[in-house]
């Protein structure tokens, strides 16, 4: 990786720099948007990012059709019935605390009930703080929901 002006770096070097920043100071930047098609280059970048994260840092993928209970946690009904008292189930936010949460890239993620729809305000109330990684399959400029830009 070079240390010269940004124009002297290749797109891959910029991507490696972004992975390093995400690994070193994820909460300082809050996350990043990865614009790359599925394939070996994106897989190589994700592997690099994983290798740069500290050992205890967890990486979790958010399924496109994730429900609120799985995302933010909720009541574990089978365990509650078995024990006779309320038992909480950890959500993806808690599982990825201090790590990286990979948010789906499909347009429906912000339109039909997936992450980024009406339930994104929970992240501001959550005690957990994973960095967000939102991969896009297209190289064109994505239009992010304004709530995800912050």
Short mmCIF file of the C-alpha atoms (twelve columns), coordinates in Angstrom:
data_MODEL
# 
_entry.id   MODEL 
# 
loop_
_atom_site.group_PDB 
_atom_site.id 
_atom_site.type_symbol 
_atom_site.label_atom_id 
_atom_site.label_alt_id 
_atom_site.label_comp_id 
_atom_site.label_asym_id 
_atom_site.label_seq_id 
_atom_site.Cartn_x 
_atom_site.Cartn_y 
_atom_site.Cartn_z 
_atom_site.pdbx_PDB_model_num 
ATOM 1   C CA . UNK A 1   0.000   0.000   0.000  1 
ATOM 2   C CA . UNK A 2   1.339   3.423   -0.868 1 
ATOM 3   C CA . UNK A 3   1.155   6.517   1.298  1 
ATOM 4   C CA . UNK A 4   1.021   9.050   -1.533 1 
ATOM 5   C CA . UNK A 5   -2.000  10.984  -2.746 1 
ATOM 6   C CA . UNK A 6   -5.197  9.050   -3.376 1 
ATOM 7   C CA . UNK A 7   -4.742  9.425   -7.136 1 
ATOM 8   C CA . UNK A 8   -1.526  7.386   -6.922 1 
ATOM 9   C CA . UNK A 9   -3.344  4.371   -5.431 1 
ATOM 10  C CA . UNK A 10  -5.176  1.674   -7.341 1 
ATOM 11  C CA . UNK A 11  -8.792  0.858   -6.480 1 
ATOM 12  C CA . UNK A 12  -7.559  -2.331  -4.788 1 
ATOM 13  C CA . UNK A 13  -5.157  -0.332  -2.602 1 
ATOM 14  C CA . UNK A 14  -8.001  2.011   -1.650 1 
ATOM 15  C CA . UNK A 15  -10.140 -1.007  -0.782 1 
ATOM 16  C CA . UNK A 16  -7.318  -2.452  1.359  1 
ATOM 17  C CA . UNK A 17  -6.951  0.879   3.140  1 
ATOM 18  C CA . UNK A 18  -10.696 0.929   3.819  1 
ATOM 19  C CA . UNK A 19  -10.514 -2.624  5.230  1 
ATOM 20  C CA . UNK A 20  -7.657  -1.573  7.490  1 
ATOM 21  C CA . UNK A 21  -9.538  1.469   8.764  1 
ATOM 22  C CA . UNK A 22  -12.644 -0.656  9.389  1 
ATOM 23  C CA . UNK A 23  -10.567 -3.186  11.326 1 
ATOM 24  C CA . UNK A 24  -8.646  -0.604  13.376 1 
ATOM 25  C CA . UNK A 25  -11.412 1.917   14.123 1 
ATOM 26  C CA . UNK A 26  -14.797 0.452   13.212 1 
ATOM 27  C CA . UNK A 27  -16.745 2.713   15.549 1 
ATOM 28  C CA . UNK A 28  -14.959 5.824   14.324 1 
ATOM 29  C CA . UNK A 29  -16.350 5.323   10.819 1 
ATOM 30  C CA . UNK A 30  -19.422 3.269   11.728 1 
ATOM 31  C CA . UNK A 31  -19.061 1.015   8.732  1 
ATOM 32  C CA . UNK A 32  -18.607 1.154   4.997  1 
ATOM 33  C CA . UNK A 33  -20.268 0.426   1.706  1 
ATOM 34  C CA . UNK A 34  -18.497 -2.160  -0.424 1 
ATOM 35  C CA . UNK A 35  -19.215 -1.729  -4.136 1 
ATOM 36  C CA . UNK A 36  -18.093 -4.937  -5.807 1 
ATOM 37  C CA . UNK A 37  -19.722 -7.695  -7.756 1 
ATOM 38  C CA . UNK A 38  -19.849 -11.143 -6.205 1 
ATOM 39  C CA . UNK A 39  -16.731 -13.036 -7.128 1 
ATOM 40  C CA . UNK A 40  -13.092 -13.639 -6.255 1 
ATOM 41  C CA . UNK A 41  -12.183 -9.968  -5.767 1 
ATOM 42  C CA . UNK A 42  -14.981 -9.355  -3.279 1 
ATOM 43  C CA . UNK A 43  -14.207 -12.673 -1.566 1 
ATOM 44  C CA . UNK A 44  -10.523 -11.676 -1.319 1 
ATOM 45  C CA . UNK A 45  -11.462 -8.313  0.193  1 
ATOM 46  C CA . UNK A 46  -13.775 -9.942  2.753  1 
ATOM 47  C CA . UNK A 47  -11.024 -12.426 3.661  1 
ATOM 48  C CA . UNK A 48  -8.567  -9.541  4.083  1 
ATOM 49  C CA . UNK A 49  -11.029 -7.657  6.289  1 
ATOM 50  C CA . UNK A 50  -11.598 -10.773 8.421  1 
ATOM 51  C CA . UNK A 51  -7.837  -11.282 8.799  1 
ATOM 52  C CA . UNK A 52  -7.358  -7.685  9.960  1 
ATOM 53  C CA . UNK A 53  -10.031 -7.811  12.662 1 
ATOM 54  C CA . UNK A 54  -8.973  -8.699  16.203 1 
ATOM 55  C CA . UNK A 55  -9.491  -12.361 17.126 1 
ATOM 56  C CA . UNK A 56  -12.524 -11.858 19.372 1 
ATOM 57  C CA . UNK A 57  -14.322 -9.687  16.781 1 
ATOM 58  C CA . UNK A 58  -17.286 -11.465 15.282 1 
ATOM 59  C CA . UNK A 59  -18.690 -11.135 11.789 1 
ATOM 60  C CA . UNK A 60  -22.371 -11.779 11.291 1 
ATOM 61  C CA . UNK A 61  -24.453 -11.630 8.108  1 
ATOM 62  C CA . UNK A 62  -27.995 -10.311 8.315  1 
ATOM 63  C CA . UNK A 63  -30.375 -12.462 6.270  1 
ATOM 64  C CA . UNK A 64  -32.507 -10.431 3.884  1 
ATOM 65  C CA . UNK A 65  -35.732 -11.591 5.521  1 
ATOM 66  C CA . UNK A 66  -34.556 -11.214 9.124  1 
ATOM 67  C CA . UNK A 67  -37.245 -10.626 11.720 1 
ATOM 68  C CA . UNK A 68  -37.043 -8.210  14.618 1 
ATOM 69  C CA . UNK A 69  -36.564 -11.008 17.160 1 
ATOM 70  C CA . UNK A 70  -33.534 -12.369 15.324 1 
ATOM 71  C CA . UNK A 71  -32.072 -8.919  14.704 1 
ATOM 72  C CA . UNK A 72  -32.508 -7.285  18.099 1 
ATOM 73  C CA . UNK A 73  -33.278 -10.291 20.254 1 
ATOM 74  C CA . UNK A 74  -36.431 -11.283 22.008 1 
ATOM 75  C CA . UNK A 75  -38.110 -13.896 24.106 1 
ATOM 76  C CA . UNK A 76  -36.868 -17.463 23.601 1 
ATOM 77  C CA . UNK A 77  -40.279 -19.125 23.775 1 
ATOM 78  C CA . UNK A 78  -39.180 -22.806 23.960 1 
ATOM 79  C CA . UNK A 79  -36.637 -22.033 26.718 1 
ATOM 80  C CA . UNK A 80  -39.153 -19.832 28.552 1 
ATOM 81  C CA . UNK A 81  -41.765 -22.595 28.534 1 
ATOM 82  C CA . UNK A 82  -39.213 -25.215 29.608 1 
ATOM 83  C CA . UNK A 83  -37.849 -23.129 32.519 1 
ATOM 84  C CA . UNK A 84  -41.084 -21.477 33.586 1 
ATOM 85  C CA . UNK A 85  -39.540 -18.004 33.509 1 
ATOM 86  C CA . UNK A 86  -38.683 -15.515 30.741 1 
ATOM 87  C CA . UNK A 87  -35.477 -16.358 28.872 1 
ATOM 88  C CA . UNK A 88  -33.994 -13.777 26.516 1 
ATOM 89  C CA . UNK A 89  -32.587 -14.724 23.126 1 
ATOM 90  C CA . UNK A 90  -29.630 -12.737 21.768 1 
ATOM 91  C CA . UNK A 91  -30.087 -11.040 18.418 1 
ATOM 92  C CA . UNK A 92  -27.590 -10.451 15.630 1 
ATOM 93  C CA . UNK A 93  -26.723 -7.006  17.015 1 
ATOM 94  C CA . UNK A 94  -25.641 -8.531  20.316 1 
ATOM 95  C CA . UNK A 95  -23.771 -11.340 18.582 1 
ATOM 96  C CA . UNK A 96  -21.837 -8.886  16.405 1 
ATOM 97  C CA . UNK A 97  -21.089 -6.423  19.223 1 
ATOM 98  C CA . UNK A 98  -17.577 -5.104  18.673 1 
ATOM 99  C CA . UNK A 99  -17.382 -6.824  15.306 1 
ATOM 100 C CA . UNK A 100 -18.923 -6.362  11.875 1 
ATOM 101 C CA . UNK A 101 -22.527 -6.786  10.798 1 
ATOM 102 C CA . UNK A 102 -22.895 -7.442  7.073  1 
ATOM 103 C CA . UNK A 103 -26.208 -5.984  5.874  1 
ATOM 104 C CA . UNK A 104 -27.822 -7.333  2.689  1 
ATOM 105 C CA . UNK A 105 -27.448 -5.400  -0.510 1 
ATOM 106 C CA . UNK A 106 -30.748 -6.156  -2.197 1 
ATOM 107 C CA . UNK A 107 -33.005 -3.142  -2.737 1 
ATOM 108 C CA . UNK A 108 -35.719 -4.915  -0.764 1 
ATOM 109 C CA . UNK A 109 -33.618 -4.521  2.387  1 
ATOM 110 C CA . UNK A 110 -34.922 -0.997  2.713  1 
ATOM 111 C CA . UNK A 111 -38.338 -1.579  1.236  1 
ATOM 112 C CA . UNK A 112 -40.101 -4.693  2.452  1 
ATOM 113 C CA . UNK A 113 -39.410 -5.142  6.113  1 
ATOM 114 C CA . UNK A 114 -35.740 -6.065  6.057  1 
ATOM 115 C CA . UNK A 115 -33.018 -4.074  7.815  1 
ATOM 116 C CA . UNK A 116 -33.258 -0.477  6.752  1 
ATOM 117 C CA . UNK A 117 -37.051 -0.380  6.660  1 
ATOM 118 C CA . UNK A 118 -39.098 1.098   9.474  1 
ATOM 119 C CA . UNK A 119 -37.121 -0.658  12.199 1 
ATOM 120 C CA . UNK A 120 -33.690 0.968   11.755 1 
ATOM 121 C CA . UNK A 121 -34.120 3.326   14.695 1 
ATOM 122 C CA . UNK A 122 -33.501 0.408   17.076 1 
ATOM 123 C CA . UNK A 123 -29.772 0.678   16.373 1 
ATOM 124 C CA . UNK A 124 -29.653 4.043   18.097 1 
ATOM 125 C CA . UNK A 125 -31.273 2.558   21.211 1 
ATOM 126 C CA . UNK A 126 -29.227 -0.633  21.201 1 
ATOM 127 C CA . UNK A 127 -26.350 -1.000  23.679 1 
ATOM 128 C CA . UNK A 128 -24.484 -2.995  21.032 1 
ATOM 129 C CA . UNK A 129 -22.218 -1.370  18.492 1 
ATOM 130 C CA . UNK A 130 -21.135 -3.466  15.518 1 
ATOM 131 C CA . UNK A 131 -19.712 -1.747  12.464 1 
ATOM 132 C CA . UNK A 132 -21.929 -2.073  9.402  1 
ATOM 133 C CA . UNK A 133 -20.713 -3.430  6.092  1 
ATOM 134 C CA . UNK A 134 -23.140 -3.112  3.203  1 
ATOM 135 C CA . UNK A 135 -21.945 -4.851  0.036  1 
ATOM 136 C CA . UNK A 136 -23.444 -3.843  -3.305 1 
ATOM 137 C CA . UNK A 137 -23.463 -6.121  -6.331 1 
ATOM 138 C CA . UNK A 138 -23.202 -3.185  -8.684 1 
ATOM 139 C CA . UNK A 139 -20.276 -0.863  -9.235 1 
ATOM 140 C CA . UNK A 140 -22.561 2.120   -9.785 1 
ATOM 141 C CA . UNK A 141 -23.135 4.593   -6.975 1 
ATOM 142 C CA . UNK A 142 -25.689 3.065   -4.595 1 
ATOM 143 C CA . UNK A 143 -28.520 5.137   -3.211 1 
ATOM 144 C CA . UNK A 144 -28.460 4.511   0.506  1 
ATOM 145 C CA . UNK A 145 -31.393 5.081   2.776  1 
ATOM 146 C CA . UNK A 146 -30.581 8.285   4.653  1 
ATOM 147 C CA . UNK A 147 -30.836 6.418   7.961  1 
ATOM 148 C CA . UNK A 148 -27.949 4.147   6.901  1 
ATOM 149 C CA . UNK A 149 -25.722 7.042   5.832  1 
ATOM 150 C CA . UNK A 150 -25.360 8.299   9.399  1 
# 
